[in-house]
């Protein structure tokens, strides 16, 4: 088997990024300093939000959002089965229960299924913009208003995406939006997360939560420059100056990253569009995505049956494909701790059986992309011609 030559994604770090981190190392403050503040302010501007609050990672950011929304024991949070475990675990961290609503054909949560999942215990809706393509947020917001629920968007795939003319991260009707700054996301701080909100009160709660619940305000300062108050449980979820320096440098390259991802995605659509054995997810005019992933869906019974063999053969060709995601109700953890049942999300199970993510990242060349397409066609031709799995 060949070594994987093209991963499904890869960070893009240049000399300017490295110099930014080196400069941060020269500071007397390598944590809780001015670079984090600058990163938050510039991030908020880029998504047209009033406030941005940085966290040590996206999982911590999700936890903070639900905690600051008042989610607690006995509550339910409705989310999608097609996501990473961190999304649903955030509810469990708060003592609440994640409830899974089925998805549409594009992998995003189905508002109709979401509506049916709402109960008297539901306190928040947690949609995920799968692969960077926005969910049907108008319908989700309408449900949230009707039932007086908080809406928290998991936009870890969706930095740079838009919905009806507004940047994801600034939508009216959403309390908080979470972004990931992990290495394979649109921009990276190594590890990191960011929450955007249009509420000053919410931003203050988030900042306290990430720093042990400590509050530093004018009333405290009048009692002494050393004085602070801890009024609620918090955690050490702070982002360091070093991580923020990398993130800020990457943020200034974001437009180029997004444009390269868009170009590659459109080129994939052109190259693969004529093949009836697969389909892919296309943008809607009112909701242009940010192309975090390029999922393909096998579209013939024979290939669906042989998905594992197709996956392994692509890896053998040096193409670092991945599957996003194993539906969370299939995981023993969520069956035991959330009462999840795989049979309750048939569309998600069908999506999972078909899905393979092929490489997409800004450092790819067109020659790299041609190699992916050639390997994919070779593998599909081989398995499509076989009579069984």
Secondary structure, DSSP 8 states (H G I E B T S, - for coil): -----B-S------HHHHHHHHHHHTSS-SBSSHHHHHHHHHHHHHTT-SEEEEESSHHHHHHHHHHHTT--TT-EEEEESSS-HHHHHHHHHTT-EEEEE-B-TTSSB-HHHHHHH--TTEEEEE-B-GGG----HHHHHHHHHHHT-EEEEE-TT-TT-EETTEETT--TT-SEEEEE--TTSSS--SS-EEEEES-HHHHHHHHHHTBTTEE--HHHHTT-TT--EE-S---B---BHHHHHHHHHHHTTHHHHHHHHHHHHHHHHHHHTT-TTEEE---BTTB----S-EEEEE-SHHHHHTHHHHHHHHHHTTB--B-----GGGSHHHHHHH---GGG-HHHHHHHHHEEEE---TT--HHHHHHHHHHHHHHHHHHHTSS--
